[in-house]
């Protein structure tokens, strides 16, 4: 701290930007007058993910009582998922319209009750530039529920409830306008939608005429007749970038939409095509006629061969002419599995996730040997059914690794350790998930962990965890890894099933644990064991708990400073999405 005090105010203010606001005030507010003044005169970005309940409550009281702190909050993220405080509780204590300088607002996993509280506050946020909103129930599932006669939340017309003057970036579950507001325009230039049909996109083009950057997580066919494409005549003339994470519409529907983006420069999409469709010809003609300014085209096209792998090779070869190579310099790889499913994608591969479903038919696949092809991949899933050597792949930047291996694979002949070392930079992997169908010899578990020296998160089936206990060398090695997050799961649930419990062995195996997710906690003693043996534990989530535990938690909530969310109760277990945010290990430090 003495060294920090020697730094000039300008440098300290820069340092403060790298510290979450609750932690900033927890660490510096009571040190001296200089620090107290500085932290009240810097822009504040407030969020509560992984913040303990005591820190959350102290900071919320500070905001409510300190006008200077309120004035400096320019960014706020509130969530009902994996945070200690509910959105409704925060806005009841600190109304959003009291945050006069708020420029960025993110509302995540919003309940229906929250919507009613928030509606009248949003319009008053006159300086808002960025707004992100995600409901707990996405519109697509709402439509399905409505189709079966179940009540569904009323879709929101976001345009009618948001301030429009300074708003530039939107991230929403959907975009729907009523007939009264469709011609009222927003000055927004960037939009992300989690779900959309073509008619909703056309409505957006009318309402957001200055749109430059547009991303849709899923473009799909309309789930209601009223969502069918209409004769809205509009062009998104300013749109430069269009990203379609998943495109589930027919070619003619997609063409109908893209002809309304005449100045598009970047297009990225994933889609499925029938091998008999002239895919390359369709895209060449569309680009030549309607997308003349397109410079970047990233795609991932999936297909399934009807006869044999020659279907896929024929589809791939259609992308190997002068239009793709000489005119635009767009090059592709083709991967075909032995089951005749395949993928054609542009290189370098632009998505953050990749599924390597082995075996690959190397004779029929066409792959680049460029080691940078998969540099964008951060999450890699591998499912192995057969020994495969000399794959033309290398994943340099993978952080999350998901492994499966079928039972009929000879576990003594095939080594995942040797295989992974040849295609993955394992030193970057921080998260490992072992799927239930991952079968291997006992000794390979230890070898696997040894090639993952920076592992901090482990997602593992209960049967694998039980095997860990039987290997003394493996137990000793795991104790030395800084595993901070453990997710233990089972594949099925029956109310009569008495689950394996968290034991002293589990606690000893992962001494640095801070987060625990598990399927069952059925006895109070099991919960107490976790709290006592893991002093750094700050987050615990379980799906099924007994009624005895829920009663015990309610009686001791004020002491433990915990929060629990129930979704439903079945039989003698409460079937919940339960989140317990524990108090600080040393609450007296505050």
C-alpha positions as CSV (number, residue, x, y, z in Angstrom):
1,X,0.0,0.0,0.0
2,X,2.9,2.3,0.7
3,X,4.0,2.0,-2.9
4,X,0.5,2.9,-4.2
5,X,0.5,6.1,-2.1
6,X,3.6,7.3,-4.0
7,X,1.8,7.1,-7.4
8,X,0.3,10.3,-8.9
9,X,-3.5,10.5,-9.0
10,X,-3.6,10.0,-12.7
11,X,-1.9,6.7,-12.5
12,X,-4.0,5.5,-9.6
13,X,-7.2,6.4,-11.5
14,X,-5.9,4.2,-14.3
15,X,-5.2,1.3,-11.9
16,X,-8.7,1.6,-10.4
17,X,-10.3,0.8,-13.8
18,X,-9.0,-2.8,-13.4
19,X,-10.7,-3.4,-10.1
20,X,-14.4,-4.2,-9.7
21,X,-16.2,-1.4,-8.0
22,X,-17.4,-3.3,-4.9
23,X,-13.8,-4.5,-4.4
24,X,-12.4,-1.0,-5.0
25,X,-14.5,0.5,-2.2
26,X,-13.9,-2.5,0.0
27,X,-10.1,-2.1,-0.3
28,X,-9.6,1.7,-0.4
29,X,-12.6,3.5,1.1
30,X,-11.4,3.6,4.7
31,X,-7.6,4.0,4.2
32,X,-7.2,7.7,4.1
33,X,-8.9,10.9,2.8
34,X,-6.9,10.9,-0.5
35,X,-8.1,7.4,-1.6
36,X,-11.6,8.0,-0.4
37,X,-11.7,11.2,-2.5
38,X,-10.2,9.5,-5.6
39,X,-12.5,6.5,-5.7
40,X,-15.5,8.9,-5.6
41,X,-14.2,10.9,-8.6
42,X,-13.5,8.1,-11.1
43,X,-16.0,6.5,-13.6
44,X,-17.5,3.5,-11.9
45,X,-18.4,0.2,-13.6
46,X,-20.6,-1.7,-11.2
47,X,-21.3,-5.5,-11.4
48,X,-21.7,-8.2,-8.7
49,X,-20.6,-11.4,-10.3
50,X,-18.6,-13.5,-7.8
51,X,-19.0,-10.8,-5.2
52,X,-19.7,-12.1,-1.7
53,X,-23.1,-11.1,-0.1
54,X,-21.5,-9.0,2.6
55,X,-19.5,-7.0,0.0
56,X,-22.6,-6.7,-2.1
57,X,-24.8,-5.4,0.8
58,X,-22.2,-3.0,2.1
59,X,-21.7,-1.4,-1.4
60,X,-25.4,-1.2,-2.1
61,X,-25.9,0.7,1.2
62,X,-23.0,3.0,0.1
63,X,-24.6,3.7,-3.2
64,X,-28.0,4.5,-1.7
65,X,-26.5,7.0,0.8
66,X,-23.7,8.6,-1.2
67,X,-24.7,11.0,-4.0
68,X,-21.1,11.2,-5.3
69,X,-21.0,7.5,-5.9
70,X,-24.3,7.5,-7.7
71,X,-23.2,10.4,-9.9
72,X,-20.1,8.5,-11.0
73,X,-21.7,5.2,-12.0
74,X,-21.6,5.1,-15.8
75,X,-21.9,1.3,-16.2
76,X,-24.1,-1.2,-14.4
77,X,-24.6,-4.9,-14.8
78,X,-27.4,-6.6,-12.9
79,X,-28.2,-10.3,-13.1
80,X,-30.4,-13.0,-11.5
81,X,-27.9,-15.6,-12.4
82,X,-24.9,-16.4,-10.2
83,X,-25.0,-13.2,-8.3
84,X,-25.9,-12.5,-4.7
85,X,-28.5,-9.8,-5.2
86,X,-31.6,-10.0,-7.3
87,X,-32.4,-7.3,-9.9
88,X,-35.6,-6.5,-8.1
89,X,-33.9,-5.9,-4.8
90,X,-31.3,-3.6,-6.3
91,X,-33.7,-1.4,-8.2
92,X,-36.0,-1.2,-5.2
93,X,-33.2,0.2,-3.1
94,X,-31.5,2.2,-5.8
95,X,-33.9,3.1,-8.6
96,X,-32.2,3.3,-12.0
97,X,-33.6,6.7,-12.7
98,X,-31.5,8.0,-9.8
99,X,-28.3,7.1,-11.7
100,X,-28.2,10.3,-13.7
101,X,-24.9,9.5,-15.7
102,X,-25.6,5.9,-16.5
103,X,-24.4,5.1,-20.0
104,X,-24.3,1.3,-20.1
105,X,-26.9,-1.0,-18.6
106,X,-26.9,-4.8,-18.8
107,X,-29.9,-6.8,-17.4
108,X,-29.3,-10.5,-17.4
109,X,-31.8,-13.4,-16.7
110,X,-34.6,-11.0,-16.0
111,X,-37.7,-12.4,-14.3
112,X,-41.2,-11.4,-15.4
113,X,-41.6,-9.5,-12.1
114,X,-38.5,-7.5,-12.9
115,X,-39.9,-6.4,-16.2
116,X,-42.8,-4.6,-14.6
117,X,-40.5,-2.8,-12.1
118,X,-38.0,-1.8,-14.8
119,X,-40.3,-0.5,-17.5
120,X,-41.1,2.9,-16.1
121,X,-37.4,3.5,-15.2
122,X,-35.8,2.8,-18.6
123,X,-37.3,5.7,-20.4
124,X,-35.7,8.2,-18.0
125,X,-32.1,7.0,-18.6
126,X,-31.5,9.9,-21.0
127,X,-27.7,9.3,-21.3
128,X,-27.9,5.6,-22.0
129,X,-25.6,4.5,-24.9
130,X,-25.6,0.8,-24.4
131,X,-28.4,-1.5,-23.4
132,X,-28.4,-5.3,-23.0
133,X,-31.4,-7.3,-21.9
134,X,-31.9,-11.1,-21.6
135,X,-35.0,-12.6,-20.3
136,X,-35.0,-16.0,-18.4
137,X,-37.4,-17.4,-21.0
138,X,-36.4,-16.8,-24.6
139,X,-39.1,-15.9,-27.1
140,X,-38.8,-19.1,-29.1
141,X,-39.8,-21.3,-26.1
142,X,-42.5,-18.8,-25.3
143,X,-44.0,-19.4,-28.7
144,X,-43.9,-23.1,-28.2
145,X,-45.6,-22.8,-24.8
146,X,-48.3,-20.6,-26.3
147,X,-48.9,-23.2,-29.0
148,X,-49.9,-25.7,-26.4
149,X,-52.2,-23.3,-24.6
150,X,-49.8,-22.3,-21.8
151,X,-49.5,-18.7,-20.9
152,X,-46.5,-16.9,-22.3
153,X,-44.9,-13.6,-21.3
154,X,-46.0,-10.7,-23.5
155,X,-43.3,-9.8,-26.0
156,X,-41.9,-6.3,-25.3
157,X,-41.7,-3.5,-27.7
158,X,-38.2,-2.3,-26.6
159,X,-38.2,0.7,-28.9
160,X,-41.2,2.2,-27.1
161,X,-39.7,1.9,-23.6
162,X,-36.0,2.9,-24.3
163,X,-34.6,6.4,-24.4
164,X,-33.5,7.1,-28.0
165,X,-31.4,10.2,-28.1
166,X,-27.9,8.7,-27.2
167,X,-28.6,5.0,-27.5
168,X,-26.1,3.4,-30.0
169,X,-25.8,-0.3,-29.0
170,X,-28.5,-2.8,-28.3
171,X,-28.4,-6.5,-27.3
172,X,-31.9,-8.0,-27.0
173,X,-33.6,-11.4,-27.1
174,X,-35.7,-10.2,-30.0
175,X,-37.0,-7.1,-31.7
176,X,-40.7,-6.6,-32.2
177,X,-42.5,-3.4,-33.0
178,X,-46.2,-2.6,-32.7
179,X,-47.9,-0.8,-35.5
180,X,-47.8,2.5,-33.7
181,X,-44.0,2.5,-33.1
182,X,-42.6,0.9,-36.2
183,X,-41.8,4.2,-38.0
184,X,-40.3,5.8,-34.9
185,X,-36.6,5.5,-35.5
186,X,-33.6,5.0,-33.2
187,X,-30.1,6.2,-33.8
188,X,-28.6,2.8,-32.9
189,X,-25.7,1.6,-35.0
190,X,-25.1,-1.9,-33.5
191,X,-27.6,-4.6,-32.6
192,X,-27.4,-8.2,-31.3
193,X,-30.5,-10.3,-31.3
194,X,-30.7,-13.8,-29.8
195,X,-33.6,-14.8,-31.9
196,X,-35.2,-13.4,-35.1
197,X,-37.3,-14.3,-38.0
198,X,-37.1,-12.4,-41.3
199,X,-40.1,-10.1,-40.6
200,X,-38.5,-9.0,-37.3
201,X,-35.3,-8.2,-39.1
202,X,-37.2,-6.1,-41.7
203,X,-38.9,-4.2,-38.8
204,X,-35.5,-3.6,-37.3
205,X,-34.2,-2.2,-40.6
206,X,-37.1,0.3,-40.7
207,X,-36.7,1.3,-37.0
208,X,-32.9,1.5,-37.0
209,X,-32.0,3.1,-40.4
210,X,-28.4,3.9,-39.3
211,X,-27.6,0.2,-38.5
212,X,-23.9,-0.7,-39.2
213,X,-23.2,-3.8,-37.2
214,X,-25.8,-6.6,-36.8
215,X,-25.6,-10.0,-35.2
216,X,-28.3,-12.7,-34.9
217,X,-27.6,-15.7,-32.7
218,X,-30.4,-17.7,-34.5
219,X,-32.3,-16.7,-37.6
220,X,-35.2,-19.0,-37.9
221,X,-38.6,-19.6,-39.6
222,X,-41.5,-17.8,-37.9
223,X,-43.1,-19.7,-35.1
224,X,-46.3,-17.7,-35.5
225,X,-48.2,-16.8,-38.7
226,X,-48.0,-13.2,-37.8
227,X,-44.2,-13.4,-38.0
228,X,-44.2,-14.5,-41.7
229,X,-42.3,-12.1,-44.1
230,X,-44.3,-9.1,-45.2
231,X,-44.0,-6.7,-48.0
232,X,-42.0,-4.2,-46.0
233,X,-39.9,-2.4,-48.5
234,X,-36.7,-1.3,-46.8
235,X,-32.9,-1.5,-47.4
236,X,-30.3,-1.4,-44.7
237,X,-28.0,0.9,-46.7
238,X,-25.6,1.5,-43.8
239,X,-25.1,-2.1,-42.8
240,X,-21.5,-3.1,-43.0
241,X,-21.2,-6.3,-40.9
242,X,-23.8,-9.1,-40.6
243,X,-23.1,-12.1,-38.4
244,X,-25.5,-15.1,-38.3
245,X,-24.4,-17.6,-35.7
246,X,-27.1,-20.1,-36.8
247,X,-29.2,-19.7,-40.0
248,X,-32.2,-22.0,-40.2
249,X,-34.0,-20.5,-43.1
250,X,-34.2,-21.6,-46.8
251,X,-32.0,-20.2,-49.5
252,X,-34.8,-18.1,-51.0
253,X,-35.7,-16.6,-47.7
254,X,-32.0,-15.7,-47.0
255,X,-31.7,-14.2,-50.4
256,X,-34.8,-12.2,-49.8
257,X,-33.1,-10.7,-46.7
258,X,-29.6,-10.2,-48.1
259,X,-30.8,-8.3,-51.2
260,X,-31.8,-5.6,-48.7
261,X,-28.2,-5.1,-47.5
262,X,-26.6,-3.7,-50.7
263,X,-23.5,-2.2,-49.0
264,X,-22.6,-5.2,-46.9
265,X,-18.8,-5.7,-46.4
266,X,-18.6,-8.6,-43.9
267,X,-20.8,-11.6,-43.8
268,X,-20.4,-14.5,-41.4
269,X,-22.9,-17.4,-41.0
270,X,-23.4,-21.1,-40.1
271,X,-26.0,-23.1,-41.9
272,X,-27.0,-26.6,-43.1
273,X,-27.4,-27.5,-46.7
274,X,-28.5,-30.6,-48.7
275,X,-25.7,-32.0,-50.7
276,X,-27.8,-31.8,-53.8
277,X,-28.2,-28.0,-53.5
278,X,-25.9,-25.9,-55.8
279,X,-24.6,-24.0,-52.7
280,X,-21.5,-22.5,-54.3
281,X,-23.4,-21.4,-57.4
282,X,-26.2,-19.9,-55.2
283,X,-23.7,-17.8,-53.2
284,X,-21.7,-16.7,-56.2
285,X,-24.8,-15.4,-58.0
286,X,-26.1,-13.7,-54.9
287,X,-22.8,-12.0,-54.3
288,X,-22.4,-10.9,-57.9
289,X,-25.9,-9.5,-58.1
290,X,-26.6,-8.1,-54.7
291,X,-23.5,-8.1,-52.5
292,X,-21.0,-6.3,-54.7
293,X,-19.2,-4.6,-51.8
294,X,-18.6,-7.9,-49.8
295,X,-15.0,-8.2,-48.8
296,X,-15.1,-10.8,-46.0
297,X,-17.2,-13.9,-46.2
298,X,-16.8,-16.4,-43.3
299,X,-19.0,-19.5,-43.4
300,X,-19.5,-22.9,-41.9
301,X,-21.7,-25.1,-44.0
302,X,-22.8,-28.5,-42.7
303,X,-24.1,-31.4,-44.8
304,X,-24.8,-35.1,-44.8
305,X,-23.8,-37.3,-47.8
306,X,-26.7,-39.3,-49.2
307,X,-24.6,-41.9,-51.0
308,X,-21.0,-41.7,-50.0
309,X,-18.3,-39.2,-49.3
310,X,-18.1,-38.2,-53.0
311,X,-21.2,-36.1,-52.4
312,X,-19.3,-33.9,-49.9
313,X,-16.3,-33.7,-52.2
314,X,-18.5,-32.6,-55.1
315,X,-20.0,-29.9,-52.9
316,X,-16.5,-28.8,-51.8
317,X,-15.1,-28.7,-55.3
318,X,-17.7,-26.2,-56.4
319,X,-15.9,-23.6,-54.2
320,X,-12.6,-24.1,-56.0
321,X,-13.0,-21.8,-59.0
322,X,-11.6,-18.4,-59.9
323,X,-14.5,-16.6,-58.3
324,X,-13.6,-17.9,-54.8
325,X,-9.8,-18.1,-55.1
326,X,-8.6,-15.5,-57.6
327,X,-11.3,-12.8,-57.4
328,X,-12.0,-12.9,-53.6
329,X,-9.2,-15.0,-52.1
330,X,-11.7,-17.0,-50.1
331,X,-10.3,-20.5,-49.3
332,X,-12.0,-23.4,-47.7
333,X,-11.4,-26.7,-45.9
334,X,-13.6,-29.8,-46.0
335,X,-14.0,-32.4,-43.3
336,X,-15.9,-35.6,-43.8
337,X,-16.6,-38.1,-41.0
338,X,-16.9,-41.8,-41.7
339,X,-20.6,-41.5,-41.1
340,X,-20.7,-39.2,-44.1
341,X,-21.6,-36.0,-42.2
342,X,-19.3,-33.2,-43.1
343,X,-18.5,-29.5,-43.0
344,X,-17.1,-27.0,-45.4
345,X,-15.7,-23.8,-43.8
346,X,-13.6,-20.8,-44.8
347,X,-10.1,-20.5,-43.4
348,X,-9.0,-19.4,-41.0
349,X,-11.9,-20.9,-39.0
350,X,-13.7,-17.9,-37.4
351,X,-15.7,-19.5,-34.7
352,X,-14.7,-19.9,-31.0
353,X,-16.0,-23.5,-30.8
354,X,-15.0,-26.6,-32.7
355,X,-16.3,-30.2,-32.6
356,X,-13.8,-32.8,-33.7
357,X,-15.9,-35.9,-34.2
358,X,-13.5,-38.7,-35.0
359,X,-12.7,-40.6,-37.1
360,X,-12.1,-38.2,-39.9
361,X,-11.9,-39.7,-43.4
362,X,-8.5,-38.2,-44.3
363,X,-8.6,-39.5,-47.8
364,X,-11.8,-37.7,-48.6
365,X,-11.2,-34.6,-46.4
366,X,-9.4,-31.6,-47.8
367,X,-7.5,-29.6,-45.1
368,X,-5.0,-26.9,-45.0
369,X,-1.7,-27.5,-43.1
370,X,-1.6,-23.8,-42.0
371,X,-1.1,-24.0,-38.2
372,X,-3.0,-20.8,-37.7
373,X,-6.2,-22.1,-39.2
374,X,-7.8,-22.7,-35.7
375,X,-6.3,-19.9,-33.8
376,X,-9.8,-18.5,-33.0
377,X,-11.0,-21.7,-31.3
378,X,-11.3,-21.4,-27.5
379,X,-13.5,-24.4,-26.8
380,X,-12.7,-27.7,-28.3
381,X,-14.9,-30.9,-28.1
382,X,-13.4,-34.2,-29.1
383,X,-15.3,-37.4,-29.5
384,X,-13.2,-40.4,-30.5
385,X,-14.5,-43.7,-31.9
386,X,-11.3,-44.9,-33.6
387,X,-7.6,-44.4,-33.5
388,X,-6.7,-41.5,-35.8
389,X,-3.1,-40.4,-36.3
390,X,-1.5,-37.5,-38.2
391,X,-4.5,-35.2,-38.2
392,X,-3.9,-31.9,-40.1
393,X,-5.1,-29.8,-37.1
394,X,-3.5,-27.7,-34.4
395,X,-5.4,-25.8,-31.8
396,X,-3.1,-23.2,-30.3
397,X,-5.4,-21.2,-28.1
398,X,-7.9,-23.7,-26.7
399,X,-8.9,-22.9,-23.1
400,X,-11.8,-25.3,-22.6
401,X,-11.5,-29.0,-23.6
402,X,-14.4,-31.5,-23.6
403,X,-13.4,-35.2,-24.1
404,X,-15.5,-38.2,-25.0
405,X,-14.3,-41.7,-25.9
406,X,-16.6,-44.6,-26.8
407,X,-16.4,-47.8,-24.7
408,X,-15.5,-50.0,-27.8
409,X,-12.4,-48.0,-28.4
410,X,-9.4,-50.0,-27.2
411,X,-8.4,-48.0,-24.2
412,X,-4.9,-49.6,-24.1
413,X,-4.0,-48.9,-27.7
414,X,-5.4,-45.3,-27.9
415,X,-3.9,-42.7,-25.7
416,X,-5.7,-39.3,-25.4
417,X,-2.5,-37.9,-23.8
418,X,-0.3,-38.6,-26.9
419,X,-3.1,-37.6,-29.2
420,X,-3.9,-34.2,-27.5
421,X,-0.2,-33.3,-27.2
422,X,0.0,-33.5,-31.0
423,X,-3.0,-31.3,-31.9
424,X,-3.5,-29.0,-28.8
425,X,-1.3,-26.5,-27.0
426,X,-2.3,-28.0,-23.7
427,X,-0.5,-25.4,-21.6
428,X,-3.3,-22.9,-22.4
429,X,-6.1,-25.2,-21.2
430,X,-7.8,-24.0,-18.0
431,X,-11.1,-26.0,-18.1
432,X,-11.5,-29.7,-18.6
433,X,-14.8,-31.6,-19.0
434,X,-14.9,-35.4,-19.0
435,X,-18.2,-36.6,-20.5
436,X,-20.0,-39.7,-19.1
437,X,-18.9,-41.8,-22.2
438,X,-15.2,-41.0,-21.5
439,X,-13.7,-44.5,-21.0
440,X,-10.0,-44.8,-20.2
441,X,-7.5,-46.8,-18.2
442,X,-6.9,-45.8,-14.6
443,X,-3.4,-44.7,-15.3
444,X,-4.4,-42.3,-18.1
445,X,-6.2,-40.0,-15.8
446,X,-2.9,-39.0,-14.1
447,X,-1.1,-38.7,-17.5
448,X,-4.0,-36.5,-18.7
449,X,-3.8,-34.1,-15.8
450,X,0.0,-33.9,-16.1
451,X,-0.2,-32.3,-19.6
452,X,-2.7,-29.7,-18.3
453,X,-0.5,-27.8,-15.8
454,X,-2.7,-24.7,-15.7
455,X,-6.1,-26.4,-15.1
456,X,-8.3,-24.5,-12.8
457,X,-11.8,-25.8,-13.6
458,X,-13.0,-29.4,-13.8
459,X,-16.4,-30.7,-15.0
460,X,-16.6,-34.4,-14.3
461,X,-19.1,-37.2,-14.0
462,X,-19.5,-38.8,-10.5
463,X,-18.2,-42.1,-11.8
464,X,-14.9,-40.6,-12.8
465,X,-14.6,-38.8,-9.5
466,X,-15.0,-42.0,-7.7
467,X,-12.1,-43.5,-9.8
468,X,-9.9,-40.7,-8.7
469,X,-10.1,-41.8,-5.1
470,X,-8.6,-45.2,-5.9
471,X,-5.3,-43.8,-7.3
472,X,-2.9,-42.5,-4.6
473,X,-0.6,-40.9,-7.1
474,X,-3.5,-39.2,-8.9
475,X,-4.9,-37.9,-5.6
476,X,-1.5,-36.5,-4.6
477,X,-1.2,-34.7,-8.0
478,X,-4.7,-33.2,-7.9
479,X,-4.0,-31.7,-4.5
480,X,-1.2,-29.7,-6.1
481,X,-3.3,-28.3,-8.9
482,X,-5.1,-25.1,-8.3
483,X,-8.6,-26.4,-9.1
484,X,-10.8,-23.5,-8.2
485,X,-14.1,-24.7,-9.8
486,X,-15.5,-28.2,-9.6
487,X,-18.7,-29.3,-11.3
488,X,-19.8,-32.9,-10.4
489,X,-22.8,-34.2,-12.3
490,X,-24.8,-37.4,-12.9
491,X,-26.6,-38.4,-16.1
492,X,-30.1,-39.2,-14.6
493,X,-32.1,-38.5,-11.5
494,X,-34.6,-40.7,-9.7
495,X,-36.2,-39.7,-6.4
496,X,-35.5,-43.1,-4.9
497,X,-31.8,-42.9,-5.8
498,X,-29.5,-42.2,-2.8
499,X,-26.6,-40.3,-4.4
500,X,-23.0,-40.4,-3.6
501,X,-22.2,-37.5,-1.4
502,X,-19.6,-34.9,-1.0
503,X,-17.1,-36.6,1.3
504,X,-13.9,-35.7,3.2
505,X,-12.0,-37.3,0.3
506,X,-13.6,-34.8,-2.1
507,X,-12.7,-31.9,0.1
508,X,-9.1,-33.1,0.5
509,X,-8.7,-33.7,-3.3
510,X,-9.4,-30.0,-4.2
511,X,-8.1,-27.9,-1.3
512,X,-8.3,-24.6,-3.2
513,X,-11.9,-24.8,-4.3
514,X,-13.8,-21.6,-4.6
515,X,-16.8,-22.8,-6.7
516,X,-18.8,-26.0,-6.5
517,X,-21.6,-27.2,-8.7
518,X,-23.3,-30.6,-8.0
519,X,-26.5,-32.4,-8.7
520,X,-27.4,-33.5,-5.2
521,X,-27.1,-32.2,-1.6
522,X,-29.5,-34.3,0.4
523,X,-28.3,-33.9,4.0
524,X,-27.5,-30.9,6.2
525,X,-24.3,-32.6,7.3
526,X,-23.1,-32.7,3.7
527,X,-23.6,-29.0,3.3
528,X,-21.9,-28.2,6.6
529,X,-18.9,-30.4,5.5
530,X,-18.5,-28.4,2.3
531,X,-18.6,-25.1,4.2
532,X,-16.1,-26.2,6.8
533,X,-13.6,-28.0,4.7
534,X,-13.4,-25.5,1.9
535,X,-12.6,-22.2,3.5
536,X,-12.3,-20.3,0.2
537,X,-15.6,-21.6,-1.1
538,X,-17.6,-18.6,-2.3
539,X,-20.2,-20.1,-4.6
540,X,-22.2,-23.3,-4.4
541,X,-24.9,-24.4,-6.8
542,X,-27.0,-27.6,-6.8
543,X,-30.1,-28.8,-8.6
544,X,-31.6,-31.2,-6.1
545,X,-31.8,-30.6,-2.3
546,X,-33.9,-32.1,0.5
547,X,-36.6,-30.3,2.3
548,X,-34.6,-30.6,5.5
549,X,-31.8,-28.5,4.0
550,X,-34.2,-25.8,2.7
551,X,-35.7,-25.5,6.1
552,X,-32.3,-25.4,7.8
553,X,-31.1,-22.7,5.3
554,X,-34.2,-20.6,6.0
555,X,-33.6,-20.8,9.7
556,X,-29.9,-19.9,9.4
557,X,-29.9,-17.6,6.4
558,X,-29.1,-14.5,8.5
559,X,-26.1,-16.2,9.9
560,X,-24.8,-17.7,6.7
561,X,-25.7,-14.8,4.5
562,X,-26.9,-17.0,1.7
563,X,-29.5,-16.8,-1.1
564,X,-31.5,-19.7,-2.5
565,X,-33.7,-19.8,-5.6
566,X,-36.4,-22.4,-6.0
567,X,-38.1,-23.3,-9.3
568,X,-40.3,-26.3,-8.3
569,X,-40.7,-29.0,-5.6
570,X,-41.1,-32.7,-6.5
571,X,-41.4,-35.7,-4.2
572,X,-39.3,-35.4,-1.1
573,X,-36.6,-33.4,-2.9
574,X,-36.8,-29.8,-3.9
575,X,-35.9,-29.7,-7.6
576,X,-34.3,-26.3,-7.9
577,X,-31.8,-24.1,-9.5
578,X,-30.2,-23.2,-6.2
579,X,-27.6,-20.6,-5.7
580,X,-25.9,-20.1,-2.4
581,X,-23.6,-17.1,-2.2
582,X,-21.6,-17.5,0.9
583,X,-20.3,-14.7,3.2
584,X,-16.7,-13.7,3.2
585,X,-14.3,-16.2,4.8
586,X,-13.5,-13.5,7.3
587,X,-16.5,-11.2,7.7
588,X,-14.8,-9.2,10.5
589,X,-12.4,-7.8,8.0
590,X,-15.0,-5.4,6.9
